[in-house]
Every structure is written in structure tokens, then in C-alpha cells.
Amino acid sequence: MRRRKILNAGTAALGVALAGHMGVSQSKSSDENKELHSGPNQDPRDGNPDLDPTVPTTVQNGSFECGLDSWMIGKDLPEEPGDSSDKIDHSVKTVTRKASDGCASVEFYLDGSADDGTIWVAQTVDLSDADSVLFDVYNEQKSFNILTQVAFYAGSKESDELVETDFDRSNDVEAHSGWKTFRYDVSDIDGAATVAVGMNIVWETGVKHMYDNIRLQTSE
């Protein structure tokens, strides 16, 4: 369902498709993708007792330079058409062919034979000081045929509780070419929340797209 107001932030530059290699892990990465708004050497929790010290206030490994460290992979997939009970083919990988920030990006692949399916990566972030979540999506060539939609969620549900209808899917990926930055308003969320970014498929074909540089924009 299309429930959030989304602001598109302009076009970055470089690439998105699906293949790659880098390990999957749930450990936290120290790599962060923007300077802390409270200063380069100051923890933004200092002086703010309402922030949970166990939850990061920035997206961890948002440019996927450490593979899928800090990210959980989620999916809500239909079964393959016909008599099969198997889910449609899909994958989530990090690749180094194209990137809008650093040298790596995450690549989503979905088989569209069932005209349906959503996959994503997610992590928990304290959004108390955040106004928006931004990230870059790569599409090889602009098309009037809409095959996939950007999927975004920020809220109280855990990643493994999410289903397709929880996501904002109001942005079509094929409506641009190259890298484009998408911006999602999270100013109404206070405290720890699941931030999930991914792809939804709506057409009967296999599609790959790359996403990169997932980060927060905070109040100054």
C-alpha cells in the first residue's frame, strides 16, 4: 500500500544490477556513511538520556564496503507458478561492478514469474534525531514499462515480521536511468526503529537492481 509521502532527492551517478560476492554476517561494522551531526569526536547520545546507548544513531555499513555486515536479509515471496511449492528465485548480494559511494553496493534479484515478491535488507537504527532516510538506486535504462518498485519501511516491526504491504512502494525504479537518490521522511519516528530498504517486483520477468549509500539526514 502507498502510505508515506516520499521526496525524491535527485540523481547520483554510477550503477545497480545483481551478482557479487562478500560474506553475510550480523556483526556491527564501524563504517559509517556521514559525519555525526554533534561533531566528529562527540557521541550524539551525550547529554541526551532518551537515546538508547545500545542502538546506533547512524546506519552501519550503509555503503556495503563490508559486505552485508550489520544487515539482515528479509523476503516476502510467492510460490513459483504451477504445481511447485518452491518460492520464486531471488538473491541479495554485494557487488563491486557499480557503486554510488565507495566500491561496493547491494544487488537485489527477483524472478517475476509470479508478478509479485519483495526482498530487502534491514537494520535497527535510532531515528530520534533523523529527518529522512536516503539511499541511491541504479537502473540501467529508463523505461515506460514498470517492472519493479522501490520498497521502504521504517517503524516498530522487526524485519522478519514484515510483509509486502508494510512497505512504501510508491516509487517506480524504471522511471529513471543511472543512479537516483530517494528520500523518505522519518521525522515522525522517535527512538529505535527497523529501517528496511529493498525491491518489489510487479512484472513477469527477472530483474536486478543495485542500491547503495543508505544514510540518515539529521536536523542541524
C-alpha distance (Angstrom), angle and dihedral (degrees) to the residues before:
residue distance angle dihedral
M1 . . .
R2 3.83 . .
R3 3.78 103.7 .
R4 3.85 110.5 142.0
K5 3.73 131.3 70.1
I6 3.78 108.5 -119.6
L7 3.75 129.1 -161.8
N8 3.79 117.6 -156.3
A9 3.77 110.1 -141.6
G10 3.78 105.9 -158.6
T11 3.75 136.0 -95.4
A12 3.80 126.6 -51.4
A13 3.83 118.9 -173.6
L14 3.82 138.2 -107.9
G15 3.86 136.2 40.7
V16 3.92 154.5 -34.8
A17 3.94 131.0 -177.9
L18 3.85 135.0 117.7
A19 3.79 132.2 -83.5
G20 3.69 132.2 75.5
H21 3.68 148.1 113.2
M22 3.79 135.9 -111.5
G23 3.77 127.7 119.5
V24 3.77 127.6 -88.8
S25 3.79 117.1 -126.6
Q26 3.77 140.4 154.2
S27 3.82 96.4 -141.4
K28 3.79 119.7 119.3
S29 3.81 117.1 -105.6
S30 3.78 121.1 -144.6
D31 3.81 90.0 -143.3
E32 3.80 112.3 110.2
N33 3.77 127.2 -176.4
K34 3.81 103.7 -144.3
E35 3.78 137.4 31.0
L36 3.76 115.7 -94.6
H37 3.78 107.8 -99.5
S38 3.80 90.9 -134.6
G39 3.80 93.2 60.6
P40 3.81 137.5 -69.3
N41 3.80 95.6 -85.1
Q42 3.77 101.6 30.1
D43 3.80 126.9 90.7
P44 3.83 108.2 -129.7
R45 3.82 88.8 -137.9
D46 3.81 90.4 67.0
G47 3.78 107.8 111.5
N48 3.80 93.0 7.5
P49 3.83 110.5 93.4
D50 3.82 91.5 179.2
L51 3.82 93.1 72.2
D52 3.81 115.1 92.3
P53 3.83 107.2 -122.7
T54 3.82 91.1 -151.0
V55 3.83 94.4 59.3
P56 3.82 120.0 71.5
T57 3.79 118.2 -122.0
T58 3.82 92.4 -148.8
V59 3.80 131.9 51.5
Q60 3.79 109.3 -92.9
N61 3.83 118.0 -133.7
G62 3.80 90.1 -6.1
S63 3.81 92.9 163.7
F64 3.82 93.7 48.9
E65 3.79 93.7 -125.2
C66 3.83 87.2 141.5
G67 3.79 95.8 48.3
L68 3.79 111.9 -113.7
D69 3.81 95.5 -28.5
S70 3.83 111.2 147.8
W71 3.83 92.3 16.1
M72 3.79 130.5 106.6
I73 3.81 118.7 -152.4
G74 3.80 117.0 -134.1
K75 3.79 134.3 -177.9
D76 3.79 142.2 -179.6
L77 3.79 105.5 -168.7
P78 3.81 137.2 169.5
E79 3.78 123.6 -134.5
E80 3.78 119.9 -96.0
P81 3.83 113.0 -89.4
G82 3.79 116.4 -94.1
D83 3.77 127.0 26.8
S84 3.80 96.7 -31.1
S85 3.79 119.8 115.2
D86 3.81 91.4 -162.0
K87 3.79 121.0 110.6
I88 3.79 118.7 -112.8
D89 3.77 116.8 -85.9
H90 3.81 114.5 -87.3
S91 3.78 143.0 151.6
V92 3.80 142.7 -173.1
K93 3.81 115.9 -156.6
T94 3.76 141.4 152.8
V95 3.80 117.1 -117.5
T96 3.79 137.0 -175.7
R97 3.82 100.1 -153.5
K98 3.79 93.3 94.3
A99 3.80 135.2 10.0
S100 3.79 136.9 165.7
D101 3.81 92.1 -155.7
G102 3.78 125.7 25.5
C103 3.81 119.6 -20.1
A104 3.83 104.6 -58.0
S105 3.79 142.0 55.0
V106 3.81 137.2 179.0
E107 3.79 118.1 -103.4
F108 3.80 123.8 -152.7
Y109 3.79 122.2 -161.0
L110 3.81 127.0 -172.8
D111 3.79 131.0 176.1
G112 3.79 104.7 -136.4
S113 3.80 97.5 -159.8
A114 3.83 90.0 117.6
D115 3.85 94.5 43.8
D116 3.79 88.1 -124.6
G117 3.79 145.4 72.4
T118 3.80 141.1 109.3
I119 3.81 131.2 -146.8
W120 3.80 129.1 179.0
V121 3.79 149.9 161.1
A122 3.80 120.1 -124.9
Q123 3.78 144.1 -178.6
T124 3.80 137.4 172.0
V125 3.80 116.4 -103.1
D126 3.80 133.3 172.5
L127 3.82 103.6 -117.9
S128 3.81 96.6 -177.7
D129 3.81 92.9 115.7
A130 3.82 97.7 29.6
D131 3.78 125.2 107.7
S132 3.81 98.3 179.9
V133 3.78 145.3 4.0
L134 3.81 113.5 -133.6
F135 3.80 131.8 -171.5
D136 3.80 139.6 160.2
V137 3.81 125.9 -117.3
Y138 3.80 125.7 -165.6
N139 3.79 124.5 -146.0
E140 3.79 119.9 176.9
Q141 3.80 98.3 -145.4
K142 3.79 133.9 5.9
S143 3.80 113.7 -114.0
F144 3.78 139.3 179.1
N145 3.81 87.3 -140.4
I146 3.79 107.5 87.5
L147 3.80 110.9 -146.1
T148 3.80 103.1 159.3
Q149 3.78 141.7 19.2
V150 3.79 131.7 -146.9
A151 3.81 108.6 -110.5
F152 3.81 119.4 -151.7
Y153 3.79 133.2 172.4
A154 3.80 133.5 172.7
G155 3.78 119.2 172.1
S156 3.78 150.0 84.5
K157 3.81 100.2 -57.0
E158 3.79 119.1 102.1
S159 3.80 116.7 -117.7
D160 3.80 93.1 -108.6
E161 3.82 90.4 53.2
L162 3.80 94.8 57.2
V163 3.81 124.7 107.2
E164 3.79 131.1 -175.9
T165 3.79 95.0 -91.7
D166 3.83 91.6 57.9
F167 3.79 90.1 67.7
D168 3.76 130.4 86.3
R169 3.82 102.0 -122.8
S170 3.79 99.8 169.7
N171 3.82 95.9 117.8
D172 3.80 119.3 79.3
V173 3.80 115.1 -146.2
E174 3.81 96.1 -150.4
A175 3.82 92.6 58.6
H176 3.83 90.9 87.2
S177 3.79 140.3 35.9
G178 3.79 127.7 -134.1
W179 3.79 119.7 3.9
K180 3.79 120.3 -18.2
T181 3.80 128.5 -179.1
F182 3.79 117.6 -133.5
R183 3.79 121.5 -160.9
Y184 3.82 125.9 -158.4
D185 3.80 124.0 -168.8
V186 3.83 113.8 -124.2
S187 3.81 97.7 160.2
D188 3.82 91.0 117.9
I189 3.82 92.9 59.6
D190 3.81 118.5 90.3
G191 3.79 122.4 -170.2
A192 3.79 132.3 -4.3
A193 3.80 116.8 -3.5
T194 3.77 139.8 165.2
V195 3.80 111.2 -106.6
A196 3.81 111.8 -161.5
V197 3.80 126.7 -179.8
G198 3.78 125.2 -177.6
M199 3.79 151.6 112.6
N200 3.80 136.0 -75.3
I201 3.81 121.7 -160.9
V202 3.81 124.8 -145.7
W203 3.82 103.8 167.6
E204 3.81 134.5 72.5
T205 3.78 98.3 -109.0
G206 3.78 138.4 82.8
V207 3.81 112.9 -97.8
K208 3.81 135.3 -173.1
H209 3.79 126.2 -167.8
M210 3.80 133.3 170.9
Y211 3.82 125.8 -135.7
D212 3.80 127.2 -168.2
N213 3.81 148.2 166.9
I214 3.81 100.4 33.4
R215 3.81 106.1 -172.5
L216 3.78 145.7 149.6
Q217 3.76 128.2 -110.1
T218 3.79 110.1 -147.9
S219 3.77 136.7 -165.9
E220 3.77 113.9 -93.9
